Amino acid sequence: MTERMLAGIATASQEELELFIDQRDAIVEQIRQSILSGGTVEPYRERIAAVLKADPLVQKRVEDIQRENQQGIAKMNQAKKQKSLYDADYAIDGFLFDKRK
């Protein structure tokens, strides 16, 4: 699962990363429960080490996505601000005065 994610990490979406992290957490919890119930860590040692090596790459991609999201929000806020500058506040109930000479 980790190898598949790393193969496509550059194009992975936020949803794909969330799903991967959730699935990985579930597997890690199963391993933890196995160890706590008297199992040994030896069969998992190499796999755990390989997964931990991948963590910085996954974390970097998550940070990249967060940065992209923040930039998108900043652009939307800037666009709203610029639009509001051009939108005049007009009073709906205006008064009209006629001057006759």
C-alpha positions as CSV (number, residue, x, y, z in Angstrom):
1,M,0.0,0.0,0.0
2,T,2.8,2.4,0.9
3,E,4.7,1.5,-2.3
4,R,1.6,2.3,-4.4
5,M,1.2,5.6,-2.7
6,L,4.8,6.6,-3.1
7,A,4.7,5.7,-6.8
8,G,1.9,8.3,-7.3
9,I,2.7,10.7,-4.4
10,A,3.4,13.7,-6.7
11,T,-0.2,13.6,-8.1
12,A,-2.0,12.2,-5.1
13,S,-5.0,14.2,-4.1
14,Q,-6.0,15.3,-0.6
15,E,-8.7,12.6,-0.4
16,E,-6.3,9.9,-1.6
17,L,-3.8,10.9,1.1
18,E,-6.5,10.9,3.8
19,L,-7.6,7.5,2.8
20,F,-4.1,6.2,2.8
21,I,-3.3,7.6,6.2
22,D,-6.5,6.2,7.7
23,Q,-5.8,2.7,6.3
24,R,-2.2,2.8,7.4
25,D,-3.2,3.9,10.9
26,A,-5.6,1.0,11.1
27,I,-2.8,-1.4,10.1
28,V,-0.4,0.1,12.6
29,E,-3.0,-0.2,15.3
30,Q,-3.5,-3.9,14.5
31,I,0.2,-4.5,14.7
32,R,0.3,-2.6,18.0
33,Q,-2.5,-4.7,19.4
34,S,-0.8,-7.9,18.3
35,I,2.4,-6.9,20.1
36,L,0.5,-5.9,23.2
37,S,-1.3,-9.2,23.3
38,G,2.0,-11.1,23.5
39,G,3.1,-11.2,19.8
40,T,6.6,-10.4,18.7
41,V,7.7,-7.4,16.7
42,E,10.3,-9.2,14.7
43,P,8.1,-10.2,11.8
44,Y,7.1,-6.6,11.3
45,R,10.4,-4.9,12.0
46,E,11.5,-4.5,8.3
47,R,8.1,-3.5,7.2
48,I,7.8,-0.9,9.9
49,A,11.2,0.5,9.0
50,A,10.2,0.8,5.3
51,V,6.9,2.5,6.2
52,L,8.7,4.9,8.5
53,K,11.2,5.8,5.7
54,A,8.2,6.8,3.6
55,D,6.8,9.2,6.3
56,P,8.8,12.3,5.3
57,L,7.6,12.0,1.6
58,V,4.0,11.6,2.6
59,Q,4.3,14.5,5.1
60,K,5.9,16.7,2.5
61,R,3.0,16.0,0.1
62,V,0.5,16.8,2.8
63,E,2.3,20.1,3.5
64,D,2.3,20.9,-0.2
65,I,-1.5,20.3,-0.4
66,Q,-2.0,22.4,2.7
67,R,0.0,25.2,1.1
68,E,-1.9,24.9,-2.2
69,N,-5.2,25.1,-0.2
70,Q,-4.1,28.2,1.7
71,Q,-3.0,29.9,-1.6
72,G,-6.4,29.1,-3.1
73,I,-8.2,30.5,-0.1
74,A,-6.0,33.6,-0.2
75,K,-6.8,34.1,-3.9
76,M,-10.5,33.8,-3.2
77,N,-10.4,36.3,-0.4
78,Q,-8.4,38.7,-2.5
79,A,-11.0,38.4,-5.3
80,K,-13.8,39.0,-2.9
81,K,-12.0,42.1,-1.6
82,Q,-11.4,43.5,-5.0
83,K,-15.0,42.8,-6.1
84,S,-16.3,44.5,-3.0
85,L,-14.3,47.6,-3.9
86,Y,-16.2,47.9,-7.2
87,D,-19.6,47.1,-5.7
88,A,-21.0,50.4,-4.6
89,D,-23.3,50.5,-1.7
90,Y,-26.5,52.0,-3.1
91,A,-29.5,52.9,-1.1
92,I,-32.6,51.2,-2.3
93,D,-34.9,53.9,-1.1
94,G,-33.5,57.0,-2.7
95,F,-35.0,60.5,-2.7
96,L,-35.5,62.6,-5.8
97,F,-35.9,66.3,-5.5
98,D,-37.2,68.3,-8.4
99,K,-36.4,71.9,-8.5
100,R,-38.7,74.1,-10.6
101,K,-38.0,77.7,-11.3
